[in-house]
Amino acid sequence: MHHKLRDRRVHYNDYLRKTLNKRISVRELVFAGLAILCISSLVSPPMALLFGILTAWFIGHPYLHLNHKITHFLLQASVVGLGFGMDAGNAFKAGQEGIMFTIASILVTLIMGYLLCRLFAIDKKTAYLVTVGTAICGGSAIAAIAPVIRAKEKQVSVALGVVFMLNALALFVFPLIGHALGMSQEAFGLWSAVAIHDTSSVVGAAGRYGAMALETATTVKLARALWIIPLALISSMAFGKKGRKSKIKIPYFIGLFILGMLLHTYVPAVRHVSPYITSIASSGLTLTLFLIGCGLTRKVIGTVGGKLLLLGLVLWIFTAVLSLCGIIFFVS
């Protein structure tokens, strides 16, 4: 036991010495400076995403191997923090109003994705991952479903590349369309939650549109994310082999988001600190979008084939237009 502790101490001292002696590169300095800038209130979520993409293409991410894990944790922590700025009554009402659109859009998207896969003759698992990402919640859905259907690493990375490229586009395009059509905040929040893939871009686009849009979008999107569980079970039966069970990832952070809403709504003492928590969460989300942009390297984009990108684009436009028509005619 004593020898193990001594070996660990020696290993730690060696690591610390190497770290302290290491010279910081210009790339690391620029990356750190942009990350700090994104945490400040000077940079909007779309600008943070753009900075990230420019970093990936012209400078390079110095810590790319850690990007996915950090982004995943930071997104979940930021969403939980946003819960402390929302009224539970309004949020649950928005979730109830959006449940029929959620169910209908998921079913229609899955059917459309299957038909397009057959039409374009694309690899079945990769096309399914893109379809699931479009139907539910982007990268989170892909990450949850991939091990269930035993997708290969390249299939997962290509599907994520398609979804993240369209996410970046949605963050800029959706608020422009919403303002052009004169959509109410509630209607825009619902549309964002249904038609934008990833939670980060949903929150970013809705946050630009207004506080009520953000509340509606976040609640509906997280309620939508729960559909990962039944879809994972169905996927396991459809793609799995007899006698082999697949582990299903449950999005537990949604429970913490709901807890944050309840504490903010019903515990007066929490309301005094809620503005600080939501401010930190908002900065965390902006930083998340910067890191997502940093992950959109030339290599990631280059691996996306024309047919797969076309499938993702057609599926996304179909879902966005159909849901927009439904919201305009039946909700607004």
C-alpha positions as CSV (number, residue, x, y, z in Angstrom):
1,M,0.0,0.0,0.0
2,H,2.8,2.3,1.0
3,H,4.7,1.6,-2.3
4,K,1.5,2.4,-4.3
5,L,1.1,5.7,-2.6
6,R,4.8,6.6,-3.2
7,D,4.5,5.6,-6.9
8,R,1.4,7.7,-7.3
9,R,3.2,10.7,-5.7
10,V,6.2,10.3,-8.0
11,H,3.9,10.0,-11.0
12,Y,1.9,13.2,-9.9
13,N,5.1,15.1,-9.3
14,D,6.4,14.2,-12.8
15,Y,3.1,15.2,-14.4
16,L,3.1,18.5,-12.5
17,R,6.7,19.2,-13.5
18,K,6.0,18.5,-17.2
19,T,2.8,20.7,-17.1
20,L,4.6,23.6,-15.5
21,N,7.6,23.4,-17.9
22,K,5.3,23.2,-20.9
23,R,5.2,26.3,-23.1
24,I,1.8,27.7,-24.0
25,S,1.2,27.9,-27.7
26,V,-0.3,30.7,-29.6
27,R,-3.2,28.4,-30.5
28,E,-3.9,27.7,-26.9
29,L,-3.8,31.4,-26.0
30,V,-6.2,32.3,-28.8
31,F,-8.5,29.5,-27.9
32,A,-8.5,30.5,-24.2
33,G,-9.1,34.2,-25.1
34,L,-12.1,33.3,-27.3
35,A,-13.5,31.0,-24.6
36,I,-13.3,33.8,-22.0
37,L,-14.9,36.2,-24.5
38,C,-17.8,33.9,-25.0
39,I,-18.4,33.7,-21.2
40,S,-18.8,37.5,-21.1
41,S,-21.9,39.2,-22.1
42,L,-20.2,40.7,-25.2
43,V,-20.8,37.7,-27.4
44,S,-24.2,36.3,-28.5
45,P,-24.8,32.5,-28.9
46,P,-24.7,32.7,-32.7
47,M,-21.5,34.7,-32.7
48,A,-20.0,32.1,-30.2
49,L,-20.9,29.3,-32.6
50,L,-19.3,31.3,-35.5
51,F,-16.2,31.9,-33.5
52,G,-16.0,28.2,-32.8
53,I,-16.3,27.3,-36.5
54,L,-13.6,29.8,-37.5
55,T,-11.4,28.4,-34.7
56,A,-11.9,24.8,-36.0
57,W,-11.1,25.8,-39.6
58,F,-8.3,28.3,-39.3
59,I,-6.6,27.8,-35.9
60,G,-7.5,24.4,-34.6
61,H,-8.9,23.1,-31.3
62,P,-5.9,22.4,-29.0
63,Y,-8.0,20.1,-26.8
64,L,-10.2,18.4,-29.4
65,H,-9.9,15.0,-27.7
66,L,-11.7,16.5,-24.7
67,N,-14.3,18.5,-26.6
68,H,-17.2,16.0,-26.7
69,K,-17.1,15.2,-22.9
70,I,-16.8,18.9,-21.9
71,T,-19.5,20.0,-24.3
72,H,-21.9,17.2,-23.1
73,F,-21.4,18.1,-19.4
74,L,-21.6,21.9,-20.0
75,L,-24.8,21.7,-22.0
76,Q,-26.6,19.6,-19.4
77,A,-25.3,21.8,-16.5
78,S,-26.4,24.9,-18.4
79,V,-29.9,23.5,-19.1
80,V,-30.3,22.6,-15.4
81,G,-29.3,26.2,-14.5
82,L,-31.9,27.7,-16.8
83,G,-34.6,25.8,-14.9
84,F,-34.0,28.2,-12.0
85,G,-35.3,31.1,-14.1
86,M,-38.6,29.4,-15.1
87,D,-42.1,29.3,-13.6
88,A,-43.2,25.7,-13.2
89,G,-46.9,26.5,-14.0
90,N,-46.1,28.2,-17.3
91,A,-43.5,25.6,-18.2
92,F,-45.8,22.6,-17.6
93,K,-48.6,24.3,-19.5
94,A,-46.3,24.9,-22.5
95,G,-45.2,21.2,-22.2
96,Q,-48.9,20.0,-22.3
97,E,-49.7,22.2,-25.3
98,G,-46.7,20.9,-27.2
99,I,-47.2,17.2,-26.5
100,M,-49.4,16.5,-29.5
101,F,-47.0,18.3,-31.9
102,T,-44.2,16.3,-30.3
103,I,-45.8,12.9,-30.9
104,A,-47.0,13.8,-34.4
105,S,-43.7,15.3,-35.5
106,I,-41.6,12.4,-34.1
107,L,-43.7,9.8,-36.0
108,V,-43.8,11.7,-39.2
109,T,-40.1,12.4,-39.1
110,L,-39.2,8.7,-38.5
111,I,-41.5,7.6,-41.4
112,M,-40.1,10.3,-43.7
113,G,-36.5,9.3,-42.7
114,Y,-37.2,5.6,-43.6
115,L,-38.6,6.5,-47.0
116,L,-35.7,8.9,-47.8
117,C,-33.2,6.2,-46.8
118,R,-34.8,3.8,-49.2
119,L,-35.0,6.4,-51.9
120,F,-31.3,7.6,-51.6
121,A,-30.0,4.1,-50.9
122,I,-28.0,5.2,-47.9
123,D,-26.4,3.1,-45.2
124,K,-29.3,2.1,-42.9
125,K,-27.7,2.8,-39.5
126,T,-26.2,6.1,-40.4
127,A,-29.5,7.3,-42.0
128,Y,-31.4,6.1,-38.9
129,L,-29.1,8.1,-36.6
130,V,-29.6,11.3,-38.6
131,T,-33.4,10.6,-38.6
132,V,-33.4,10.1,-34.8
133,G,-31.3,13.2,-34.3
134,T,-33.8,15.2,-36.4
135,A,-36.9,13.6,-34.7
136,I,-35.9,14.1,-31.0
137,C,-32.8,16.0,-29.8
138,G,-29.9,16.0,-32.2
139,G,-26.5,14.9,-30.8
140,S,-28.0,13.6,-27.5
141,A,-30.4,11.3,-29.3
142,I,-27.6,10.0,-31.6
143,A,-25.3,9.4,-28.7
144,A,-28.1,7.5,-26.9
145,I,-29.2,5.4,-29.8
146,A,-25.8,4.6,-31.4
147,P,-24.8,1.9,-28.8
148,V,-28.3,0.4,-28.9
149,I,-28.1,-0.3,-32.7
150,R,-24.3,-1.0,-32.4
151,A,-23.4,1.7,-34.8
152,K,-19.7,2.1,-35.8
153,E,-17.6,5.1,-34.8
154,K,-17.6,6.4,-38.4
155,Q,-21.4,6.1,-38.7
156,V,-21.8,8.1,-35.5
157,S,-19.3,10.8,-36.4
158,V,-20.9,11.3,-39.8
159,A,-24.4,11.5,-38.4
160,L,-23.2,14.0,-35.8
161,G,-21.6,16.1,-38.5
162,V,-24.8,16.4,-40.5
163,V,-26.8,17.3,-37.4
164,F,-24.3,19.9,-36.1
165,M,-24.0,21.6,-39.5
166,L,-27.8,22.0,-39.7
167,N,-27.9,23.1,-36.1
168,A,-25.4,25.9,-36.9
169,L,-27.6,27.1,-39.8
170,A,-30.8,26.9,-37.7
171,L,-29.4,29.2,-35.0
172,F,-29.1,32.0,-37.5
173,V,-32.1,31.3,-39.8
174,F,-34.9,30.5,-37.4
175,P,-35.1,33.9,-35.5
176,L,-35.1,35.7,-38.9
177,I,-38.0,33.6,-40.1
178,G,-39.9,34.0,-36.8
179,H,-39.6,37.8,-36.9
180,A,-40.5,37.9,-40.6
181,L,-43.7,36.0,-40.0
182,G,-44.5,37.9,-36.8
183,M,-44.7,34.8,-34.7
184,S,-45.6,35.1,-31.0
185,Q,-42.9,34.1,-28.5
186,E,-44.9,31.0,-27.5
187,A,-45.4,29.9,-31.1
188,F,-41.7,30.5,-31.9
189,G,-40.6,28.6,-28.8
190,L,-42.8,25.6,-29.8
191,W,-41.5,25.7,-33.4
192,S,-37.9,25.8,-32.3
193,A,-38.3,22.9,-29.9
194,V,-40.0,20.8,-32.7
195,A,-37.9,21.7,-35.7
196,I,-34.3,22.4,-34.4
197,H,-32.2,19.4,-33.7
198,D,-30.0,20.0,-30.7
199,T,-31.0,21.4,-27.3
200,S,-28.1,23.9,-27.4
201,S,-29.3,25.5,-30.7
202,V,-33.0,25.4,-29.5
203,V,-32.1,27.4,-26.4
204,G,-29.8,29.7,-28.3
205,A,-32.4,30.6,-31.0
206,A,-35.3,30.9,-28.5
207,G,-33.2,33.0,-26.1
208,R,-32.6,35.5,-28.9
209,Y,-36.3,35.7,-29.6
210,G,-37.4,36.4,-26.0
211,A,-37.8,35.1,-22.4
212,M,-41.2,33.4,-23.0
213,A,-39.9,31.8,-26.2
214,L,-37.0,30.4,-24.2
215,E,-39.3,29.0,-21.5
216,T,-41.6,27.3,-24.0
217,A,-38.8,26.0,-26.1
218,T,-36.7,24.5,-23.3
219,T,-39.7,22.8,-21.6
220,V,-41.0,21.3,-24.8
221,K,-37.5,20.2,-26.0
222,L,-36.7,18.5,-22.7
223,A,-40.1,16.7,-22.7
224,R,-39.3,15.7,-26.2
225,A,-35.9,14.3,-25.1
226,L,-37.7,11.8,-22.9
227,W,-38.8,10.0,-26.0
228,I,-35.3,8.7,-26.3
229,I,-36.2,6.0,-23.8
230,P,-39.1,4.3,-25.7
231,L,-37.4,4.9,-29.1
232,A,-34.2,3.2,-27.7
233,L,-36.3,0.2,-26.7
234,I,-37.9,0.0,-30.1
235,S,-34.5,0.4,-31.8
236,S,-33.0,-2.4,-29.7
237,M,-35.7,-4.8,-30.9
238,A,-35.4,-3.6,-34.6
239,F,-31.6,-3.7,-34.8
240,G,-30.6,-6.0,-32.0
241,K,-29.7,-9.6,-32.1
242,K,-31.5,-12.3,-30.1
243,G,-30.1,-12.9,-26.7
244,R,-28.1,-9.6,-26.6
245,K,-29.2,-6.7,-24.5
246,S,-28.1,-3.1,-25.1
247,K,-27.6,-0.5,-22.4
248,I,-30.0,2.5,-22.7
249,K,-28.8,6.0,-21.6
250,I,-31.5,7.8,-19.7
251,P,-31.3,11.7,-19.7
252,Y,-31.3,12.1,-15.9
253,F,-30.4,15.8,-16.1
254,I,-34.0,16.5,-17.1
255,G,-35.1,15.6,-13.6
256,L,-32.7,18.2,-12.2
257,F,-34.1,20.8,-14.6
258,I,-37.6,20.1,-13.3
259,L,-36.3,20.3,-9.7
260,G,-34.7,23.7,-10.4
261,M,-38.0,25.0,-11.8
262,L,-39.9,23.7,-8.7
263,L,-37.4,25.3,-6.3
264,H,-37.5,28.6,-8.1
265,T,-41.4,28.6,-8.2
266,Y,-42.2,27.4,-4.7
267,V,-39.2,28.2,-2.5
268,P,-39.0,32.0,-2.0
269,A,-35.3,31.9,-0.7
270,V,-34.2,30.3,-4.0
271,R,-35.6,33.2,-6.0
272,H,-33.0,35.6,-4.6
273,V,-30.1,33.5,-6.1
274,S,-32.0,32.4,-9.3
275,P,-30.8,35.4,-11.4
276,Y,-27.2,34.6,-10.6
277,I,-27.7,30.9,-11.5
278,T,-29.5,31.6,-14.8
279,S,-26.8,34.2,-15.7
280,I,-24.1,31.6,-15.2
281,A,-26.1,29.0,-17.1
282,S,-26.6,31.5,-20.0
283,S,-22.8,32.0,-20.2
284,G,-22.3,28.3,-20.0
285,L,-24.6,27.8,-22.9
286,T,-22.8,30.4,-25.0
287,L,-19.5,28.6,-24.2
288,T,-21.1,25.3,-25.2
289,L,-22.0,26.7,-28.6
290,F,-18.5,27.9,-29.1
291,L,-17.1,24.4,-28.3
292,I,-19.7,22.8,-30.6
293,G,-18.4,25.1,-33.4
294,C,-14.8,24.1,-32.5
295,G,-15.8,20.5,-33.2
296,L,-17.0,21.2,-36.7
297,T,-13.5,20.6,-38.2
298,R,-12.7,20.2,-41.9
299,K,-12.3,16.5,-41.3
300,V,-15.8,16.1,-39.7
301,I,-17.5,18.1,-42.5
302,G,-15.4,16.2,-45.2
303,T,-16.6,12.8,-44.0
304,V,-20.3,13.8,-44.6
305,G,-21.3,12.4,-48.0
306,G,-23.6,14.3,-50.4
307,K,-26.4,11.8,-50.2
308,L,-26.4,11.8,-46.4
309,L,-26.3,15.6,-46.2
310,L,-29.2,15.8,-48.7
311,L,-31.2,13.3,-46.5
312,G,-30.6,15.4,-43.4
313,L,-31.4,18.7,-45.2
314,V,-34.6,17.4,-46.8
315,L,-35.7,15.8,-43.6
316,W,-35.0,18.9,-41.6
317,I,-36.8,21.3,-44.1
318,F,-39.8,18.9,-44.2
319,T,-40.1,18.8,-40.4
320,A,-39.6,22.6,-40.1
321,V,-42.1,23.5,-42.7
322,L,-44.7,21.0,-41.6
323,S,-44.5,22.0,-38.0
324,L,-44.5,25.7,-38.9
325,C,-47.8,25.2,-40.8
326,G,-49.3,23.3,-38.0
327,I,-48.4,25.9,-35.4
328,I,-49.6,28.8,-37.6
329,F,-53.0,27.2,-38.4
330,F,-53.7,25.4,-35.1
331,V,-51.8,27.2,-32.4
332,S,-51.3,30.9,-33.3
